[in-house]
Every structure is written in C-alpha cells, then in structure tokens.
Amino acid sequence: MSKTRDRILMIRHYKEATGANEIDMHDVARFAKEQGWPLPEPADPLDLLARSFSRAARQDIRRDSETGQPYRGYHAYKLSQGSDQLVFWVDIDEASRKQMHMSATQRREQMVGDGLQLTLDIEHWNQINEEDAPIPVDLDLTDDIEWRKNAPSEEED
C-alpha cells in the first residue's frame, strides 16, 4: 500500500475517532503520532534552503517600465533527466523563448488540471446534493482576468 493511501486511511480513522467534520492536519498528525505512526526523517537542510529560495523567487514581483503592470521575475520549468525531474528557474528578463514557452506551457497544464479536478469535484457534489441548487463551474476566466488587470492596484488605493 502506498504512503499516500496509508495517510488517507489515517485521516478517515481520525474523523471516525473524533467525529470531526472540519480537519486541522496538525491535529491529525498529533493523533497519528499517538497511534504510533512514525515521524518522518528531518528534511535535508540544503533541500529546505532550496525550497525557501524557490518561495522567494515566486514572490519576486517587478513592474513593467512601460505599462506599470506587475510581473513575476522568476519562472520555473521542469525537465526530466532519466528518472529524475529537475526544476530550473529563469529570470524572465533573460529567459529564452524556449525556456518561457516551457514554463508557460507547464503552468497552463497546472491550470487545466485544477480546472478538471474542480469540475469533477463540483459535479460530484451537485449529484449527491440534488435538493440544493447546483453549484456552477465557469472555467472561462477571460473576463475575470481582464477585470483584475484593469482594477486599481493596492498601491493606488
């Protein structure tokens, strides 16, 4: 059985044991530890540091000198090398077309995956809650994006 499946079963066990409807995963972790679940090995400090740099790179927001619009300074893309998957970061102002195309394609695929899963989740909820008004899923985000692009920035408020 996979580690993920084992964790799902522990979450279900926690819900049954506590009667909880809303779940704080820290409570589940404490419960699992009390049940004898082994604590994971501490993370490699170099991996933790690399993750913190990745988080910082995601937060590097710059302003376009002509439009004043914000843009992310660093973009990630993944490459497979044998059985390993490597993540590279590139500065948007120095990135080649190939690098930015890979990053944009991968981010779009994440959005499609999120949209698909949201659709399946809401379709399921609507199906098991027929007495309630169905929750619509509108995945055409064109207007939403245009509205946000043209909304006053927080700095203008």
C-alpha positions as CSV (number, residue, x, y, z in Angstrom):
1,M,0.0,0.0,0.0
2,S,1.3,3.5,-0.8
3,K,2.2,6.1,1.8
4,T,-0.5,8.4,0.4
5,R,-3.2,5.7,0.7
6,D,-2.0,5.0,4.3
7,R,-2.3,8.7,5.1
8,I,-5.8,8.8,3.6
9,L,-6.8,5.9,5.8
10,M,-5.4,7.6,8.9
11,I,-7.4,10.8,8.1
12,R,-10.5,8.7,7.8
13,H,-9.6,6.9,11.1
14,Y,-9.1,10.3,12.8
15,K,-12.5,11.5,11.5
16,E,-14.2,8.4,12.8
17,A,-12.5,8.5,16.2
18,T,-13.1,12.2,16.8
19,G,-16.3,12.9,14.9
20,A,-14.6,15.9,13.3
21,N,-16.1,17.4,10.2
22,E,-13.5,20.2,9.7
23,I,-10.0,18.8,10.0
24,D,-6.8,20.6,11.1
25,M,-4.0,18.4,9.7
26,H,-1.8,19.2,12.7
27,D,-4.4,17.5,14.9
28,V,-4.4,14.5,12.5
29,A,-0.6,14.4,12.8
30,R,-0.7,14.5,16.6
31,F,-3.4,11.8,16.6
32,A,-1.3,9.6,14.2
33,K,1.8,10.1,16.3
34,E,-0.2,9.0,19.4
35,Q,-1.3,5.9,17.4
36,G,2.4,5.0,16.8
37,W,2.8,6.5,13.4
38,P,6.5,7.0,12.8
39,L,7.6,10.6,12.4
40,P,9.4,11.4,9.2
41,E,13.1,11.9,9.0
42,P,14.0,15.6,9.2
43,A,14.4,17.2,5.8
44,D,17.8,17.8,4.3
45,P,18.8,21.3,5.3
46,L,20.0,22.0,1.8
47,D,16.6,21.0,0.4
48,L,14.9,23.2,2.9
49,L,17.1,26.1,1.9
50,A,16.5,25.5,-1.8
51,R,12.7,25.4,-1.2
52,S,13.0,28.7,0.7
53,F,14.8,30.2,-2.3
54,S,12.1,28.9,-4.6
55,R,9.4,30.5,-2.5
56,A,11.3,33.8,-2.6
57,A,11.7,33.5,-6.4
58,R,7.9,33.1,-6.7
59,Q,7.4,36.4,-4.8
60,D,9.8,38.5,-6.9
61,I,7.3,40.9,-8.4
62,R,8.5,43.6,-10.7
63,R,6.8,46.4,-12.6
64,D,6.9,46.8,-16.4
65,S,8.6,50.1,-17.1
66,E,6.0,51.0,-19.9
67,T,2.7,49.7,-18.5
68,G,3.4,49.7,-14.8
69,Q,1.8,46.2,-14.7
70,P,3.3,43.7,-12.2
71,Y,5.0,40.6,-13.4
72,R,6.8,37.7,-11.8
73,G,10.6,38.0,-12.1
74,Y,11.5,34.3,-12.0
75,H,9.8,31.4,-13.7
76,A,10.2,27.7,-13.1
77,Y,10.2,24.8,-15.6
78,K,10.8,21.1,-15.2
79,L,13.0,18.9,-17.2
80,S,13.2,15.1,-17.0
81,Q,16.7,13.6,-16.8
82,G,16.3,9.8,-16.7
83,S,14.1,9.0,-13.8
84,D,14.8,12.4,-12.1
85,Q,12.8,15.5,-12.6
86,L,14.9,18.7,-12.3
87,V,13.4,22.2,-11.7
88,F,15.2,25.2,-13.1
89,W,14.4,28.8,-12.5
90,V,15.0,31.5,-15.1
91,D,14.8,35.3,-14.8
92,I,12.0,36.4,-17.2
93,D,14.1,39.4,-18.4
94,E,16.9,37.0,-19.5
95,A,14.8,33.9,-20.5
96,S,15.0,32.4,-24.0
97,R,11.7,31.9,-25.8
98,K,12.2,28.1,-25.3
99,Q,12.5,28.5,-21.5
100,M,9.5,30.8,-21.2
101,H,7.4,28.6,-23.5
102,M,8.2,25.5,-21.4
103,S,7.3,27.4,-18.2
104,A,4.1,28.9,-19.6
105,T,3.0,25.5,-21.0
106,Q,3.6,23.8,-17.7
107,R,1.7,26.5,-15.8
108,R,-1.2,26.2,-18.2
109,E,-1.2,22.4,-17.8
110,Q,-1.5,23.0,-14.0
111,M,-4.4,25.3,-14.6
112,V,-6.1,22.7,-16.8
113,G,-5.5,20.0,-14.2
114,D,-7.0,22.3,-11.5
115,G,-10.0,23.1,-13.7
116,L,-10.6,19.5,-14.5
117,Q,-10.5,18.4,-10.8
118,L,-12.7,21.3,-9.7
119,T,-15.2,20.3,-12.4
120,L,-15.2,16.7,-11.3
121,D,-15.5,17.7,-7.6
122,I,-18.4,20.0,-8.2
123,E,-20.2,17.6,-10.5
124,H,-20.0,15.0,-7.7
125,W,-21.2,17.4,-5.1
126,N,-24.1,18.5,-7.3
127,Q,-25.0,14.9,-8.0
128,I,-25.2,13.9,-4.3
129,N,-26.9,17.2,-3.3
130,E,-29.8,17.2,-5.8
131,E,-32.1,19.0,-3.3
132,D,-29.8,22.1,-3.4
133,A,-29.2,24.4,-6.3
134,P,-26.3,23.1,-8.3
135,I,-23.0,25.0,-8.0
136,P,-22.0,26.2,-11.5
137,V,-18.4,25.9,-12.7
138,D,-17.5,28.6,-15.2
139,L,-13.9,28.0,-16.4
140,D,-13.9,30.9,-18.9
141,L,-11.7,33.2,-16.9
142,T,-11.2,35.8,-19.6
143,D,-13.4,38.5,-18.1
144,D,-12.1,37.8,-14.6
145,I,-8.5,38.3,-15.8
146,E,-9.3,41.5,-17.7
147,W,-11.2,42.9,-14.7
148,R,-8.2,42.2,-12.4
149,K,-5.7,43.6,-15.0
150,N,-7.7,46.8,-15.0
151,A,-8.6,47.1,-11.4
152,P,-6.9,49.7,-9.3
153,S,-3.8,48.3,-7.6
154,E,-3.4,48.2,-3.9
155,E,-0.8,51.0,-4.2
156,E,-3.4,53.2,-5.9
157,D,-6.0,52.8,-3.0
